[in-house]
Amino acid sequence: MDTTGSSADPDDVGVPEAHLPEWERDRLLKAERLREEGVEPYARSFEPRTRLGEVAEAHSSLGPGDKDEEVSYRVAGRVMARREHGKAVFVSLRDGWDDLQVYGNVDTLGEASFGQLTQIDVGDIIGCEGHVFRTRRGELTVFARDWRLLTKSLRPLPEKWHGLQDRETRYRQRYVDLVSNPEVAWQLRARGRMVSAMRRYLEGEGFVEVETPILQPLPGGALAKPFTTHHNALDSDLYLRIAPELYLKRLLVGGFDRIFEIGKNFRNEGISLVHNPEFTMMELYWAYVDYNAIMELVENMIPALALEVIGTTEIVVGEHPIDLSPPWPRRTIDSLLQESVGLSLADMRADPAAAKRALHDLRVEVENRDTFATLVDKALKHAVWPGLMQPTFAIDYPLELSPLAKCSAVDPLIVERFQPIIGGKEMGNAFSELNDPMDQRRRFEEQAKNKAAGDEEAHVLDEDFLRALEYGMPPAGGLGIGIDRLAMMLLGVESIRDVILFPQLRPER
């Protein structure tokens, strides 16, 4: 690199922005000095190059003290550490989630280039070219014949030994988190592999991926409060979708018989360890089957994803070892409530006051306005799910909780719905889909009454969807699986923020 080795001198180039912290002034001075010397500190490209992991893999058998001068590599990465030994310098580079050492000396690089190499800062991005050797201590290293600065970093990385530890800062400055904590990069890369594996699995089962609108004229497909926006040209309010369900079912009417979508949903709700206002969902519909076929799909697909992403079907959630291997037991909501709360669905429907007392005794918060549906929902989330650690299908829900599911053939107050529960958390939701337009209209009208009474999460009446059903929708099974929660479960993390690159946070003050 044809620059001098002298460090930046404030007397030569002036002090930029004197109010800035010393570390930032020092790095700005270095950038200005480089430009004065005719070196652009922000390069346009560095191609061709070889990823650090590929270099390491190609020379994994190289022994301590050995070298391979037959192959020369161009590598690049962020400087994570630098140490000098007389007229030699060792630099630790990081490329994504791979690390590799670079060695340079004054004899090979020359005085000017070597001097500049000793002035780089941790956080700078550099490229270099050279052959590979392994030190006597066993560290694979690139012997640099030449190098260049690609990007000058104006902010220091977190202190070496502790990295970026504060969770709020990690989520807010994910770009620094990924550099400082390679395991985070691995987790988020694993999430991407899981999504790819899910696509391949479903396509292998004959499903076709489709896309449906995110901006919708009516919110529907789930019980949730939507985000509202306004379209100026149409002069109408629109809603960020809370679920793609009603559009996917329109496609069943149109002749698609196995479809799925992986995309963002948005719900204007609270934030918790398992909730983020925007989240990723896989939703599928399979014509001419009921929820039993969907259960078989789920209990076969999730273990297959686990094998591909983490190499095993045995995981740990908290302190609980869990085996994802099929088959998974089927447990009715009625039996689960009797076991955990001591009341059946019939008991809770007939005597809500007794249900409130039972839940209060279990330290579940209840309110005077709670209905049968909200009491069952609270009982499941707070009293039943935490006790289901091994994979379990919770099946046959009360009608009041499932306005889009088909009723049971033996009990009109029960619908054919299930949720897969793993590690005490619900991983998805599935139905035998309601395809009777008259029944669907009655349920929409009941939901509309609830909305008029103040329930912000109740369904609106969607006339166009009802019109589609009136043309005839085949019997079908449907499924939605939360990608974020599934990733949490497979990777063994406790917070949904750990599997979302940029989770929602309160604005910085």
C-alpha positions in Angstrom: 0.0 0.0 0.0 1.7 3.1 -1.2 1.2 5.3 1.9 3.5 6.5 4.7 3.6 4.8 8.0 3.4 8.0 10.1 0.4 8.5 12.3 -2.1 11.3 12.0 -0.8 14.6 13.4 -3.4 17.2 14.4 -0.9 20.0 13.7 -0.6 18.8 10.1 -4.3 18.3 9.2 -6.2 20.4 11.7 -8.6 19.1 14.4 -11.9 18.1 12.9 -15.0 18.7 15.0 -13.3 19.5 18.3 -16.4 18.8 20.3 -16.3 15.1 19.2 -15.0 12.4 21.6 -11.2 11.8 21.3 -11.6 8.4 19.7 -13.8 9.8 17.0 -11.5 12.7 16.3 -8.5 10.4 16.1 -10.2 8.2 13.5 -11.4 11.1 11.5 -7.9 12.5 11.5 -6.6 9.2 10.1 -9.2 9.2 7.4 -8.3 12.8 6.4 -4.6 11.9 6.4 -5.2 9.0 4.1 -7.1 11.3 1.6 -4.2 13.8 1.7 -1.9 11.0 0.8 -4.1 10.0 -2.2 -5.7 7.0 -0.5 -9.5 6.7 -0.5 -10.5 5.2 2.9 -13.8 3.8 1.4 -13.0 1.5 -1.5 -15.4 0.7 -4.3 -14.8 -3.1 -4.4 -12.4 -5.9 -3.6 -13.0 -8.7 -6.1 -12.3 -11.4 -6.7 -12.0 -12.6 -3.1 -12.3 -15.9 -1.2 -14.4 -16.2 2.0 -12.4 -16.8 5.2 -14.3 -20.0 5.9 -13.4 -21.4 2.5 -9.7 -20.8 3.1 -9.9 -22.5 6.5 -11.7 -25.5 5.1 -9.3 -25.9 2.1 -6.3 -26.0 4.5 -7.8 -27.9 7.5 -5.1 -30.6 7.1 -2.1 -28.2 7.2 0.1 -29.0 10.1 1.8 -26.6 12.6 4.7 -24.9 11.0 3.7 -25.9 7.5 2.9 -23.6 4.6 1.3 -23.8 1.1 2.8 -21.2 -1.3 1.2 -22.8 -4.4 -2.1 -21.1 -3.9 -2.6 -17.3 -3.3 -5.8 -15.9 -1.8 -7.5 -12.5 -1.8 -9.4 -12.3 1.5 -11.2 -9.4 3.2 -12.8 -8.8 6.6 -13.2 -6.6 9.6 -10.2 -6.2 11.9 -11.1 -7.7 15.3 -7.6 -7.5 16.9 -4.1 -6.3 16.0 -0.8 -7.0 17.8 2.7 -6.0 16.8 6.0 -7.9 17.3 8.8 -5.7 16.2 8.8 -5.6 12.4 5.8 -7.9 12.1 2.1 -7.5 12.8 -0.7 -10.0 13.3 -4.3 -9.0 12.5 -7.4 -11.0 13.3 -10.0 -10.7 10.5 -13.7 -11.6 10.7 -15.8 -12.3 7.6 -19.4 -12.8 8.7 -19.0 -15.5 11.3 -15.6 -16.8 10.3 -12.2 -15.6 11.7 -8.7 -15.9 10.2 -5.4 -14.4 11.1 -3.3 -12.3 8.7 0.5 -11.8 9.1 2.5 -9.0 7.6 6.1 -7.9 7.9 8.1 -4.9 6.9 10.4 -6.9 4.6 7.6 -8.2 2.4 5.3 -5.1 2.5 7.9 -2.4 2.6 8.3 0.4 5.1 5.3 2.6 3.9 2.7 -0.1 3.6 3.8 -1.9 6.8 3.8 1.4 8.7 0.2 2.0 7.6 -0.8 -1.5 8.6 0.3 -0.8 12.1 -2.0 2.2 12.2 -5.2 0.5 11.3 -7.9 0.4 14.1 -10.0 -2.4 15.4 -13.2 -2.2 13.3 -11.6 -1.2 10.1 -12.3 -3.4 7.0 -9.2 -4.5 5.0 -8.3 -6.7 2.1 -5.1 -8.6 1.6 -3.5 -11.1 -0.7 -1.1 -13.9 0.1 -0.4 -17.6 0.7 -1.4 -19.7 3.7 0.7 -21.1 6.5 0.0 -22.5 10.0 1.9 -21.1 12.9 3.8 -23.3 15.3 0.9 -22.7 17.8 -1.5 -24.1 15.2 -3.3 -21.0 13.9 -4.0 -20.9 10.2 -2.7 -17.6 8.8 -2.5 -15.7 5.6 1.0 -14.3 4.8 0.2 -10.9 3.3 2.2 -9.9 0.2 -0.1 -6.9 -0.2 -3.0 -5.2 1.5 -5.4 -2.3 1.3 -7.8 -0.4 3.5 -11.4 -1.0 2.3 -13.4 0.9 4.9 -12.3 3.1 7.7 -14.4 2.6 10.9 -15.2 5.8 12.8 -16.5 4.1 15.9 -14.7 1.5 18.1 -16.2 -1.9 18.6 -17.2 -3.0 22.1 -14.4 -3.9 24.4 -12.8 -7.2 23.3 -13.3 -9.5 26.3 -17.0 -8.7 27.0 -18.4 -7.9 23.6 -21.8 -6.2 23.4 -23.6 -7.5 26.4 -26.5 -5.1 27.2 -29.6 -6.7 25.6 -31.3 -3.4 24.8 -28.2 -2.1 23.0 -27.7 -5.5 21.2 -31.3 -5.4 19.7 -31.1 -1.7 18.9 -27.6 -1.9 17.3 -27.9 -5.3 15.8 -25.2 -4.5 13.3 -22.7 -4.2 16.2 -24.2 -7.3 17.9 -23.6 -9.4 14.8 -19.9 -8.3 14.7 -19.3 -8.7 18.4 -21.2 -11.9 19.0 -20.7 -14.5 16.2 -23.2 -16.9 17.9 -25.9 -14.4 17.2 -25.0 -14.4 13.6 -25.1 -18.2 13.6 -28.6 -18.3 15.2 -30.0 -15.9 12.7 -28.4 -17.7 9.9 -30.0 -20.9 11.2 -33.4 -19.3 11.2 -32.9 -18.6 7.5 -31.9 -22.2 6.9 -35.1 -23.3 8.7 -37.3 -21.2 6.4 -35.5 -22.5 3.3 -35.9 -26.1 4.6 -39.6 -25.5 5.3 -40.1 -24.2 1.7 -38.4 -27.3 0.3 -40.4 -29.7 2.5 -43.7 -28.2 1.5 -42.8 -28.0 -2.2 -41.8 -31.7 -1.9 -45.4 -32.4 -0.6 -46.9 -30.7 -3.7 -47.6 -27.3 -2.2 -47.2 -24.1 -4.3 -46.0 -20.8 -2.7 -48.1 -17.8 -3.3 -48.3 -14.1 -2.2 -51.3 -12.3 -0.9 -51.8 -8.6 0.0 -50.2 -7.0 3.0 -52.3 -3.9 2.7 -55.9 -5.0 3.0 -59.2 -3.1 2.9 -60.6 -5.1 5.8 -58.6 -6.8 8.6 -59.4 -10.5 8.9 -58.2 -14.1 9.4 -57.5 -13.8 13.1 -58.7 -12.3 16.3 -56.4 -9.3 16.6 -56.2 -5.5 16.6 -54.8 -4.2 13.3 -52.5 -1.4 12.4 -54.3 1.2 10.3 -53.0 3.4 7.5 -54.4 5.6 4.7 -54.0 5.5 1.0 -54.1 9.0 -0.4 -54.9 8.2 -4.1 -57.8 5.9 -3.1 -58.8 8.1 -0.2 -59.5 5.1 1.9 -58.2 3.5 5.1 -56.2 0.3 4.7 -54.9 -2.3 7.3 -51.7 -4.1 7.6 -52.7 -7.7 7.4 -53.1 -9.6 10.7 -53.3 -12.9 8.7 -53.4 -14.0 5.0 -56.1 -16.6 5.7 -59.1 -15.0 3.9 -57.1 -14.4 0.7 -55.6 -17.8 0.7 -59.0 -19.4 1.0 -60.2 -17.3 -2.0 -57.4 -19.1 -3.9 -59.0 -22.5 -2.9 -62.2 -21.3 -4.4 -60.3 -20.4 -7.6 -58.9 -23.9 -7.9 -55.5 -24.0 -6.1 -55.5 -27.1 -3.9 -52.2 -27.0 -2.0 -50.8 -23.5 -1.3 -48.7 -21.8 1.3 -47.3 -18.4 2.1 -44.4 -17.3 4.2 -44.6 -13.6 5.1 -45.1 -10.9 7.6 -48.2 -10.3 9.7 -48.8 -7.3 11.9 -50.8 -7.1 15.1 -51.2 -4.0 17.2 -50.7 -5.8 20.5 -48.3 -5.9 23.4 -44.6 -6.9 23.3 -43.4 -9.9 25.3 -40.8 -12.7 25.2 -43.0 -14.4 22.6 -44.8 -11.5 20.9 -43.5 -8.9 18.4 -46.0 -6.6 16.6 -44.6 -7.7 13.3 -43.8 -11.4 12.9 -43.3 -14.0 10.3 -45.9 -16.7 9.6 -46.2 -19.7 7.4 -49.8 -20.4 6.5 -51.0 -23.2 4.2 -54.2 -24.7 2.9 -54.8 -28.2 1.6 -58.0 -28.9 -0.2 -60.1 -32.1 0.3 -58.5 -33.0 3.7 -59.4 -32.2 7.3 -57.4 -31.3 10.4 -56.2 -34.9 10.9 -54.1 -34.8 7.7 -52.7 -31.4 8.8 -51.6 -33.0 12.1 -49.7 -35.7 10.3 -48.0 -33.0 8.2 -46.9 -31.0 11.2 -45.6 -34.0 13.2 -43.5 -35.1 10.3 -42.4 -31.6 9.0 -41.1 -30.2 12.3 -38.7 -33.1 13.1 -37.5 -33.0 9.5 -36.7 -29.3 9.9 -34.9 -29.9 13.2 -32.7 -32.6 11.6 -31.7 -30.3 8.7 -31.1 -27.2 10.8 -29.6 -28.5 14.0 -28.9 -32.2 13.2 -31.1 -33.8 15.7 -34.8 -34.2 16.8 -33.8 -33.9 20.5 -33.7 -30.4 21.8 -33.7 -28.6 25.2 -36.2 -26.0 26.2 -35.2 -24.4 29.4 -34.2 -27.4 31.5 -36.5 -29.8 29.7 -35.2 -32.3 27.2 -37.7 -32.7 24.4 -38.0 -35.3 21.7 -39.7 -34.1 18.5 -40.0 -37.6 16.9 -43.5 -38.5 15.8 -46.2 -39.5 16.6 -47.3 -36.8 18.9 -50.2 -37.4 21.4 -53.6 -35.8 20.7 -55.3 -34.3 23.8 -58.8 -32.6 23.7 -59.1 -29.1 25.2 -61.9 -30.5 27.5 -59.6 -33.2 29.0 -56.7 -30.7 29.4 -58.9 -28.2 31.2 -60.3 -30.9 33.5 -56.7 -32.0 34.3 -55.2 -28.5 34.9 -58.2 -26.4 36.1 -60.6 -29.0 37.4 -63.4 -27.8 35.2 -64.7 -29.1 31.9 -65.8 -26.9 29.0 -69.4 -27.5 29.9 -68.7 -26.4 33.5 -67.0 -23.2 32.4 -69.8 -22.4 29.9 -72.5 -23.0 32.4 -70.9 -21.2 35.4 -68.4 -18.5 34.4 -68.2 -17.3 38.0 -66.9 -20.7 39.1 -64.4 -20.6 36.3 -63.2 -17.2 37.4 -62.7 -18.5 41.0 -60.8 -21.6 39.8 -58.5 -19.5 37.7 -58.0 -17.0 40.5 -57.0 -19.9 42.7 -54.4 -20.8 40.1 -53.1 -17.2 40.2 -54.4 -16.4 36.7 -55.6 -12.8 36.4 -59.3 -12.5 35.6 -61.6 -9.6 35.1 -65.3 -9.0 35.6 -65.9 -8.5 31.9 -64.3 -11.9 31.0 -66.5 -14.1 28.9 -66.5 -17.8 28.5 -64.3 -17.5 25.5 -61.7 -15.2 27.2 -61.7 -17.4 30.3 -61.0 -20.5 28.3 -58.2 -18.6 26.4 -56.6 -17.5 29.7 -56.9 -21.0 31.2 -55.1 -22.5 28.2 -52.3 -19.9 28.1 -51.6 -19.7 31.8 -52.7 -23.0 33.3 -52.6 -25.7 30.6 -49.7 -24.8 28.1 -47.0 -24.4 30.7 -47.5 -28.1 31.7 -47.2 -29.4 28.1 -43.4 -29.7 27.5 -43.3 -32.7 25.1 -44.9 -32.1 21.6 -48.7 -32.4 22.0 -51.6 -31.6 19.7 -54.3 -29.8 21.7 -57.5 -30.5 19.7 -61.2 -29.8 19.6 -61.8 -26.2 20.7 -65.0 -24.5 21.8 -66.8 -22.8 18.9 -66.6 -19.4 20.6 -62.8 -19.3 20.2 -62.7 -20.3 16.5 -65.1 -18.4 14.2 -63.4 -19.8 11.0 -63.3 -23.5 11.9 -65.7 -26.3 10.9 -67.9 -27.7 13.7 -67.4 -31.2 14.9 -69.8 -33.8 13.4 -70.7 -35.0 17.0 -70.9 -31.7 18.9 -72.0 -28.4 17.4 -70.3 -26.5 20.2 -66.9 -27.9 19.3 -64.8 -27.2 16.2 -62.1 -29.2 14.5 -59.2 -27.1 15.5 -55.7 -28.0 16.9 -52.6 -26.2 18.2 -49.2 -27.9 18.4 -47.8 -27.2 21.8 -44.0 -27.7 22.4 -42.0 -26.6 25.4 -45.1 -25.1 27.0 -45.8 -22.7 24.1 -48.2 -22.8 21.1 -46.3 -23.2 17.9 -49.2 -22.7 15.5 -52.9 -23.0 14.8 -54.9 -25.3 12.5 -58.5 -26.0 11.5 -60.8 -28.1 9.4 -61.8 -25.0 7.4 -65.4 -23.7 7.5 -66.7 -23.7 3.9 -70.5 -23.2 4.6 -71.2 -19.6 3.6 -74.4 -19.4 5.6 -72.7 -20.6 8.8 -69.8 -18.3 8.1 -72.1 -15.3 7.8 -73.8 -16.1 11.1 -70.4 -16.3 12.8 -69.3 -13.0 11.2 -72.5 -11.3 12.4 -71.8 -12.5 15.9 -68.3 -11.2 15.7 -69.6 -7.9 14.4 -71.8 -7.6 17.5 -68.8 -8.2 19.7 -66.8 -5.5 17.8 -69.7 -3.1 18.2 -69.7 -3.8 22.0 -66.0 -2.8 22.2 -64.0 -5.9 21.3 -61.2 -4.4 19.2 -59.9 -7.9 18.2 -63.3 -9.3 16.9 -63.7 -10.1 13.2 -65.3 -7.7 10.8 -67.9 -8.9 8.3 -66.1 -9.4 5.0 -68.8 -9.5 2.2 -66.4 -10.3 -0.6 -65.0 -13.3 1.3 -68.6 -14.5 1.9 -69.3 -14.0 -1.9 -66.2 -16.2 -2.6 -67.5 -18.9 -0.3 -70.9 -18.8 -2.0 -69.2 -19.8 -5.3 -68.1 -22.9 -3.4 -64.9 -23.7 -1.5 -63.8 -27.4 -1.3 -63.4 -28.9 2.2 -59.9 -28.2 3.4 -57.5 -28.2 6.2 -55.5 -25.0 7.1 -52.4 -24.4 9.2 -50.5 -21.4 10.5 -47.1 -21.7 12.2 -45.1 -18.9 13.7 -41.7 -18.9 12.2 -40.2 -16.8 15.0 -41.5 -19.1 17.8 -40.4 -22.2 15.9 -36.9 -20.8 15.5 -36.9 -20.0 19.3 -37.8 -23.6 20.1 -35.3 -25.2 17.7 -32.4 -22.9 18.8 -33.2 -22.9 22.5 -33.6 -19.2 23.1 -36.1 -17.5 25.5 -36.9 -14.3 23.7 -38.4 -13.7 20.3 -36.1 -10.7 19.9 -33.2 -13.2 19.7 -34.5 -14.6 16.4 -35.6 -11.4 14.8 -32.9 -9.3 13.2 -34.5 -5.9 14.0 -37.2 -6.3 16.7 -39.5 -3.5 17.6 -38.3 -1.3 20.5 -39.3 1.9 22.2 -37.9 5.0 20.5 -34.6 6.2 21.8 -34.9 9.2 24.1 
